[in-house]
């Protein structure tokens, strides 16, 4: 009987979890994630597709800018006729001339906000983005200072589609 007493199980207390290092990690990680979340933004540009159904004459705006991106160059039109044709220069599109034409059109038709950018099927996507940015806004010299440039909105409501 004495022997039985010798091998008796000792009662063990449950072990405690050590969470101090985990809490230290969370104290550092949470503010870091909150700070970096502020700098990640997603910019969304709302686009609309040109409608093939013609509405009433009263609903139609008096002027609509169309920029057609072709393999040979850019064409600026009003929906019925071509206003200007800008051929490619040095293998790329002449976006500076396009910007000048857009500024002139905006001065003439200041109330118009809509424009269409139409592409031929084989034009790379990057050119669509560059032309859209040029049609949407431009940098012009400020009124009193020719060296300081100010970004102005031109035709902000852009529709995209396939070139005729």
Protein Blocks (a to p, Z undefined) as FASTA:
>chain_A
ZZmmmmpccddddddddfklmmmmmmmmmmmmmmmmmmpccdddddddddfbdcdfklpc
fbdcdddddfkbccddehjacfbdcddeehiacfklmmmmmmmmmmmmmmbcbdcddddf
klcfklmmmmmmmmmpccdddfklmkbccdddfbfbccddddZZ
